[in-house]
Protein backbone atom coordinates (compact mmCIF):
# COMPACT_ATOMS: atom_id res chain seq x y z
CA UNK A 1 0.00 0.00 0.00
CA UNK A 2 1.42 3.38 -1.04
CA UNK A 3 1.31 5.88 1.83
CA UNK A 4 2.86 9.31 1.28
CA UNK A 5 3.01 10.13 4.99
CA UNK A 6 4.79 6.92 5.96
CA UNK A 7 7.22 7.45 3.06
CA UNK A 8 8.14 10.96 4.29
CA UNK A 9 6.54 12.36 1.15
CA UNK A 10 9.18 10.77 -1.12
CA UNK A 11 8.43 8.49 -4.05
CA UNK A 12 11.02 6.83 -6.27
CA UNK A 13 9.65 6.35 -9.78
CA UNK A 14 11.23 3.67 -11.94
CA UNK A 15 9.93 3.67 -15.53
CA UNK A 16 10.65 0.28 -17.06
CA UNK A 17 10.14 -1.55 -20.32
CA UNK A 18 11.38 -5.16 -20.44
CA UNK A 19 13.93 -4.68 -17.64
CA UNK A 20 13.45 -8.00 -15.84
CA UNK A 21 17.21 -8.60 -15.65
CA UNK A 22 18.02 -5.35 -13.83
CA UNK A 23 14.94 -3.83 -12.20
CA UNK A 24 15.06 -6.07 -9.10
CA UNK A 25 18.60 -5.01 -8.24
CA UNK A 26 17.74 -1.35 -8.86
CA UNK A 27 14.86 -1.60 -6.39
CA UNK A 28 17.03 -3.26 -3.75
CA UNK A 29 19.77 -0.64 -4.20
CA UNK A 30 17.24 2.18 -3.78
CA UNK A 31 15.76 0.54 -0.70
CA UNK A 32 19.23 0.30 0.84
CA UNK A 33 19.77 4.08 0.70
CA UNK A 34 16.19 5.26 1.28
CA UNK A 35 14.38 2.61 3.31
CA UNK A 36 11.34 4.80 4.05
CA UNK A 37 10.64 5.97 0.49
CA UNK A 38 7.85 4.52 -1.59
CA UNK A 39 9.08 2.78 -4.74
CA UNK A 40 6.83 2.52 -7.78
CA UNK A 41 7.77 0.79 -11.01
CA UNK A 42 5.79 2.19 -13.93
CA UNK A 43 5.69 -0.85 -16.20
CA UNK A 44 5.21 0.32 -19.79
CA UNK A 45 3.36 -2.82 -20.90
CA UNK A 46 6.45 -5.03 -20.74
CA UNK A 47 6.34 -8.40 -22.46
CA UNK A 48 8.81 -10.03 -20.06
CA UNK A 49 8.74 -10.61 -16.28
CA UNK A 50 9.45 -6.98 -15.29
CA UNK A 51 6.23 -6.72 -13.25
CA UNK A 52 6.70 -9.93 -11.27
CA UNK A 53 10.39 -9.23 -10.61
CA UNK A 54 9.55 -5.73 -9.34
CA UNK A 55 6.84 -7.04 -7.04
CA UNK A 56 9.16 -9.73 -5.68
CA UNK A 57 11.78 -7.07 -4.93
CA UNK A 58 9.27 -5.14 -2.82
CA UNK A 59 8.13 -2.34 -5.14
CA UNK A 60 4.61 -1.32 -6.03
CA UNK A 61 3.86 -1.65 -9.75
CA UNK A 62 1.80 0.68 -11.90
CA UNK A 63 0.98 -1.54 -14.87
CA UNK A 64 0.10 0.39 -18.03
CA UNK A 65 -2.45 -1.38 -20.29
CA UNK A 66 -0.74 -0.08 -23.44
CA UNK A 67 2.80 0.89 -24.42
CA UNK A 68 2.89 4.68 -23.92
CA UNK A 69 6.58 5.38 -24.43
CA UNK A 70 8.88 6.99 -21.88
CA UNK A 71 7.03 10.29 -21.55
CA UNK A 72 3.62 8.70 -21.10
CA UNK A 73 5.06 6.20 -18.64
CA UNK A 74 6.70 8.92 -16.53
CA UNK A 75 3.59 11.10 -16.60
CA UNK A 76 1.46 8.22 -15.36
CA UNK A 77 3.82 7.87 -12.40
CA UNK A 78 3.80 11.62 -11.76
CA UNK A 79 0.02 11.73 -11.80
CA UNK A 80 -0.23 8.85 -9.34
CA UNK A 81 2.29 10.52 -7.02
CA UNK A 82 0.48 13.86 -7.16
CA UNK A 83 -2.92 12.35 -6.45
CA UNK A 84 -1.49 10.41 -3.50
CA UNK A 85 -0.03 13.60 -1.99
CA UNK A 86 3.71 13.07 -2.43
CA UNK A 87 6.01 16.08 -2.06
CA UNK A 88 9.00 14.75 -3.98
CA UNK A 89 9.43 12.29 -6.85
CA UNK A 90 12.82 11.09 -8.07
CA UNK A 91 13.06 9.18 -11.32
CA UNK A 92 15.55 6.33 -11.50
CA UNK A 93 15.82 4.33 -14.72
CA UNK A 94 15.27 0.60 -14.53
CA UNK A 95 18.39 -0.38 -16.51
CA UNK A 96 20.78 0.21 -13.59
CA UNK A 97 22.74 3.13 -15.06
CA UNK A 98 21.62 5.60 -12.38
CA UNK A 99 23.45 5.03 -9.11
CA UNK A 100 20.88 4.99 -6.26
CA UNK A 101 23.58 6.20 -3.85
CA UNK A 102 23.13 9.62 -5.48
CA UNK A 103 19.38 9.71 -4.81
CA UNK A 104 19.76 11.28 -1.32
CA UNK A 105 21.85 14.10 -2.83
CA UNK A 106 19.13 14.90 -5.36
CA UNK A 107 16.49 14.80 -2.62
CA UNK A 108 18.59 17.06 -0.40
CA UNK A 109 18.96 19.57 -3.25
CA UNK A 110 15.18 19.72 -3.68
CA UNK A 111 14.65 20.23 0.04
CA UNK A 112 17.33 22.86 0.63
CA UNK A 113 17.52 24.98 -2.53
CA UNK A 114 13.86 25.71 -3.13
CA UNK A 115 14.28 24.65 -6.77
CA UNK A 116 11.44 22.77 -8.40
CA UNK A 117 13.75 20.34 -10.22
CA UNK A 118 17.11 18.73 -9.42
CA UNK A 119 19.02 17.06 -12.26
CA UNK A 120 21.56 14.32 -11.67
CA UNK A 121 24.36 15.51 -13.96
CA UNK A 122 27.19 13.47 -15.44
CA UNK A 123 29.06 16.54 -16.62
CA UNK A 124 28.91 19.18 -13.90
CA UNK A 125 31.94 19.87 -11.71
CA UNK A 126 34.17 17.56 -13.79
CA UNK A 127 32.92 14.50 -11.97
CA UNK A 128 34.52 12.11 -14.46
CA UNK A 129 31.34 10.63 -15.89
CA UNK A 130 31.16 12.54 -19.14
CA UNK A 131 31.74 9.53 -21.38
CA UNK A 132 28.99 8.99 -23.97
CA UNK A 133 28.60 8.09 -27.63
CA UNK A 134 29.76 10.55 -30.28
CA UNK A 135 26.25 11.09 -31.64
CA UNK A 136 24.83 11.72 -28.19
CA UNK A 137 27.72 14.06 -27.32
CA UNK A 138 26.98 16.15 -30.42
CA UNK A 139 23.33 16.32 -29.46
CA UNK A 140 24.17 17.43 -25.90
CA UNK A 141 26.37 20.26 -27.22
CA UNK A 142 23.56 21.42 -29.53
CA UNK A 143 21.01 21.33 -26.72
CA UNK A 144 23.32 23.22 -24.37
CA UNK A 145 23.68 26.02 -26.91
CA UNK A 146 19.94 26.06 -27.60
CA UNK A 147 18.84 26.05 -23.97
CA UNK A 148 21.28 28.65 -22.64
CA UNK A 149 19.33 31.71 -23.90
CA UNK A 150 15.95 30.09 -23.21
CA UNK A 151 16.67 29.06 -19.63
CA UNK A 152 18.84 32.05 -18.77
CA UNK A 153 21.63 29.83 -17.48
CA UNK A 154 23.70 26.85 -18.55
CA UNK A 155 22.62 23.25 -18.13
CA UNK A 156 25.46 20.74 -18.36
CA UNK A 157 23.45 17.55 -18.80
CA UNK A 158 20.16 18.42 -20.53
CA UNK A 159 19.39 14.82 -21.54
CA UNK A 160 19.72 13.31 -18.06
CA UNK A 161 16.79 11.20 -16.94
CA UNK A 162 18.05 11.08 -13.36
CA UNK A 163 15.69 13.82 -12.19
CA UNK A 164 13.91 14.85 -9.01
CA UNK A 165 10.90 17.20 -8.85
CA UNK A 166 8.99 18.81 -6.00
CA UNK A 167 5.23 19.12 -5.68
CA UNK A 168 5.00 22.36 -7.67
CA UNK A 169 6.60 20.74 -10.72
CA UNK A 170 4.72 17.53 -10.03
CA UNK A 171 1.41 19.35 -10.31
CA UNK A 172 2.39 20.73 -13.73
CA UNK A 173 3.74 17.43 -15.06
CA UNK A 174 0.78 15.42 -13.78
CA UNK A 175 -1.41 17.43 -16.18
CA UNK A 176 0.91 17.73 -19.17
CA UNK A 177 4.24 16.10 -19.95
CA UNK A 178 6.25 15.69 -23.19
CA UNK A 179 5.55 12.22 -24.50
CA UNK A 180 8.73 11.40 -26.44
CA UNK A 181 12.29 12.27 -25.33
CA UNK A 182 10.85 14.43 -22.54
CA UNK A 183 13.88 15.66 -20.60
CA UNK A 184 14.71 18.79 -22.59
CA UNK A 185 11.14 19.85 -23.30
CA UNK A 186 10.38 19.47 -19.59
CA UNK A 187 13.07 22.06 -18.80
CA UNK A 188 11.45 24.52 -21.20
CA UNK A 189 8.03 23.92 -19.66
CA UNK A 190 9.41 24.63 -16.19
CA UNK A 191 11.17 27.79 -17.36
CA UNK A 192 7.91 29.15 -18.76
CA UNK A 193 6.46 28.69 -15.29
CA UNK A 194 9.37 30.68 -13.82
CA UNK A 195 10.50 27.55 -11.99
CA UNK A 196 14.15 26.87 -11.17
CA UNK A 197 16.40 23.85 -11.51
CA UNK A 198 19.74 22.84 -10.01
CA UNK A 199 22.27 20.26 -11.20
CA UNK A 200 23.74 17.72 -8.81
CA UNK A 201 26.97 15.90 -9.78
CA UNK A 202 26.18 12.18 -10.07
CA UNK A 203 27.83 9.00 -11.22
CA UNK A 204 26.68 6.99 -14.21
CA UNK A 205 27.13 3.23 -14.20
CA UNK A 206 27.37 1.00 -17.27
CA UNK A 207 24.08 -0.44 -18.44
CA UNK A 208 23.75 -3.76 -16.63
CA UNK A 209 21.79 -5.69 -19.25
CA UNK A 210 20.86 -5.33 -22.91
CA UNK A 211 21.95 -2.37 -24.97
CA UNK A 212 20.66 1.07 -25.85
CA UNK A 213 18.23 1.29 -28.77
CA UNK A 214 19.51 4.78 -29.70
CA UNK A 215 21.48 4.38 -32.94
CA UNK A 216 23.21 7.15 -34.91
CA UNK A 217 20.12 7.53 -37.12
CA UNK A 218 17.83 7.66 -34.08
CA UNK A 219 20.12 10.25 -32.50
CA UNK A 220 19.60 12.49 -35.53
CA UNK A 221 15.84 11.99 -35.30
CA UNK A 222 16.05 12.69 -31.57
CA UNK A 223 17.80 16.02 -32.13
CA UNK A 224 15.32 17.17 -34.79
CA UNK A 225 12.30 15.99 -32.79
CA UNK A 226 13.40 17.75 -29.61
CA UNK A 227 14.25 20.98 -31.43
CA UNK A 228 10.76 21.05 -32.91
CA UNK A 229 9.23 20.31 -29.51
CA UNK A 230 11.16 23.15 -27.88
CA UNK A 231 10.10 25.66 -30.52
CA UNK A 232 6.46 24.57 -30.26
CA UNK A 233 6.57 25.09 -26.48
CA UNK A 234 8.07 28.57 -26.97
CA UNK A 235 5.44 29.54 -29.55
CA UNK A 236 2.61 28.30 -27.34
CA UNK A 237 3.88 30.39 -24.45
CA UNK A 238 4.34 33.55 -26.55
CA UNK A 239 0.85 33.20 -28.02
CA UNK A 240 -0.65 32.86 -24.54
CA UNK A 241 1.32 35.86 -23.26
CA UNK A 242 0.30 38.19 -26.08
CA UNK A 243 -3.35 37.18 -26.41
CA UNK A 244 -4.39 36.58 -22.79
CA UNK A 245 -7.20 38.86 -21.57
CA UNK A 246 -6.09 42.17 -20.06
CA UNK A 247 -7.36 43.43 -16.71
CA UNK A 248 -8.59 47.03 -16.88
CA UNK A 249 -7.34 49.69 -14.44
CA UNK A 250 -10.73 49.95 -12.66
CA UNK A 251 -10.83 46.17 -12.26
CA UNK A 252 -7.30 46.16 -10.84
CA UNK A 253 -8.24 48.90 -8.35
CA UNK A 254 -11.34 46.97 -7.35
CA UNK A 255 -9.29 43.81 -6.75
CA UNK A 256 -6.79 45.73 -4.61
CA UNK A 257 -9.62 47.20 -2.54
CA UNK A 258 -11.23 43.83 -2.13
CA UNK A 259 -8.28 41.56 -1.45
CA UNK A 260 -10.09 40.21 1.57
CA UNK A 261 -13.29 39.55 -0.34
CA UNK A 262 -14.61 36.01 -0.48
CA UNK A 263 -13.05 33.63 -3.02
CA UNK A 264 -16.48 33.37 -4.68
CA UNK A 265 -16.63 37.15 -5.21
CA UNK A 266 -13.12 37.28 -6.67
CA UNK A 267 -13.91 34.34 -8.93
CA UNK A 268 -16.98 36.19 -10.17
CA UNK A 269 -14.86 39.18 -11.12
CA UNK A 270 -12.41 37.01 -13.01
CA UNK A 271 -15.31 35.45 -14.92
CA UNK A 272 -16.43 38.93 -16.02
CA UNK A 273 -12.92 39.70 -17.24
CA UNK A 274 -13.09 36.72 -19.54
N, C-alpha and C positions, 0 to 999 in steps of 0.2 A: 504493500500500500504506500503510495507516494504522499508524504506529509511535509509540506514546506517548513512548518515550524520545527519539527523534529530534525530536519536537515539543515537548520540554521539559515534557511532561505537560499541555499545553494543547490543548484542542479547541474550535473555534468551530462551534457548531451553528446551522444556518440552516434552520428549518422553512419549507417553501414549498408553496404550492398555486397553480398556474397563474401563476407569476411569471417567465415567459420574458423579459419586457421589461426586468426590473430585476435579476434574480439574478446575472447575469454581472458587472455592474458592482459589486454588493455584494461578491462574491468577490474581485475585483481590488482593491477598496479595503481589504478586510481583509488581504489578502496584503501590501499596501504597508506596513501598520503593524506586522504580526506575521508576518514571513516564515517563521518556523520552525513556527508553529502548524499543527496539522492542521485542515482545513476539511471539514466534512461537511454536505451538503444533505440533509435528510430530506424527500424528495418524497412528499407526501401523495396519491399516485395522481393526479397532474396529468394533464389531458387535452391540454395544449399541449406545447411543446418545453422545459419547465423542466429536465428531466433532461439532455438533450443540451447545452443551453446551459451548465449547471453543470459538466458534464464538460469541455467545451471551455475553460472558464475556469480549470480546474485543480483543482476540488474533487472529493472523493469523494462518491458519491451513495448514500444509503440509500433504495431504492425500496420503498415500501409497496404491497402487493398490493391493498389496499382503502383507501378513504377513511376515516381514523380520526378526523378532526377535530384541532384544534390540540393538545389535551392528549395524545391518543394518539400523535400525530406527535412531540411533544417527548419523551415517555416512551421511545419507541423509540430516539431519539437518545441519551438518558441511559443507557439500558441498554447500548447498544453501547459508549459511552464507558467505563462502569464495567467491563464485561467485558474491555475492552482495556487497562485499568490507568491511565486518565487521572486526573490530580489535580484539574484545573480544567476546567469547561465553561462557556462564555459563549454565551448565545443572542443571535443577531442576526437580526431579521426580514428576510425576502427582498424586501420591498417598497421598501427603501432609506430608510426613515424613521430608522432608527438610524444614527448617525454612527460608522463604524468607528474614527475617531480617538479616540473615548472608550473603546474596548475596553481599551487598556493601563491606563487609570485604574481600571477595574473589576477587572482582574486584579491590579493592585498592591494594591487594597483587600483582596482575598481573601488575598493573601500576607502582608500586614503587620498586619491587624487581628485575625486569628484567627476572624473571623466565617465562618459557613457559607454565607452568601448576601450578595451585593452587588447592589444595585438601581440601575440607571441612572435617575436621577430628573429629570423635567422641572421640578419645582416646588421643590426644595430650594435654599436659599441664594439665592433670587431670581435665578435664572440666565436669566430672560427667555424661557423656553420654555414658559410655562404656558398658551398658547393651546390651546383644544380646543372641541368642540361644547358647546352648552348642556346637552344631555341627558347627555353624558359627564361634564361638570363637576359636575352634580347628583349623579350616581352616585359620583364620587370623594369628594365631601363626605360622603355617607352612609357610604361605606366607611371613611373616616378616623375618623368618630365611632364606628363599630362596632368597628373594630380596636384603637382606643386602649386600652380596658380589657382586651381579650383579650391583646394583645401586650405590654402594660406600657410602651409608649412609642409616640410618634407615628410614622406613616409618611406621607410627603408624597405619594408617587406609587404607591398600592397596585395600580394596574392596569398598571403598566409591564411590558412583555415583554422589556425590555433587561436581562437578569439573568445574573449569574454565580454558580456554585455550586462549592464544594469537594468533595472526595471523600466526606466525611461525609454531606453532603446528597445527593450523587449516589447513594450507596448506598440511601438511603431512597427517593428518587424513581425509581430503577431498578426498585423492587419495586411501588410504588404512587404514582400521580400523578393529580390531578384531570383528568378527561377533557374537560370543557367549561369555557371561561373559567377557566383554572387558576391565574392569578397570585395572587389573593387567598386561595383555599383553600390554596395551597402555603405561604403565610405562616403560616396557622393550624397546618398540619401541622408545620412547623419549630418553632413555638413550643411545641407539645406535646412535642417532643423536647428542649426546653430549648436549642435552637440560637439563634444570634444573627444579625441582619442589619444591614447598614449601607447608607445611601443615598449615592450618588455623583452630584454634579451633572453632567448630560449635556445635550447639545443634541439637538433633534428636528428632522429635516429634513422638508420636504413630501413626501408620497407621490409617487414618481416616475412611476408608471403606474397606470391604473385608478382606482378609488375604493373607499372603505370600504363594506362591506356592512352596517354597523351603523346602522340607521335609528332614529328616535325610538321606534317600537314595540319594536324589538329591544333597545334600551337599557333599556326597562322590564322586558322579559323577563330581560335580563342581570342587573339589580339583584335581582329576585326569586329567580332561579336561584342566584345567588351567596350571597344571604342564607340560603337553605335549605341550601346546601352547607356553609356555615360552621357553622350550628347542628348539622347532622348530625355534623360532625367533633368539635364540642365534646361532644355527647352520647356519641359513641363513646368518647372519651377518659375522660369521667367514669365511664361504666359499667365500663371496664377498671380504673380506679383503685380503685373501690369493691368490685369483685367479684374482683380478682386473689387468688390463694392467699396466705395469710399464712405467714410463717416463724416457727416457735415459738422461744421463748427457748433451749431446749436445742439446737435445730438451729443457731441463730445462734452459740452458744458453740462448738459443734463446728466450724463453719466458720472461726471466728476461730483456733481451736487448730490447724486443719489447712489454713492458707492455702497452705502449701507442698506440700500433697498433690497427687497426680497429677491432671491434668484429667479422667481417666476416673473417679476416685473422687469428685471434686466433682460431676461430671455425674450420677453415680449418686445422690448425695444430693438433687440437685434433682429427679430423677425421682420419688423417694419423697415429696417435698413435694407433688408434683402428684397 
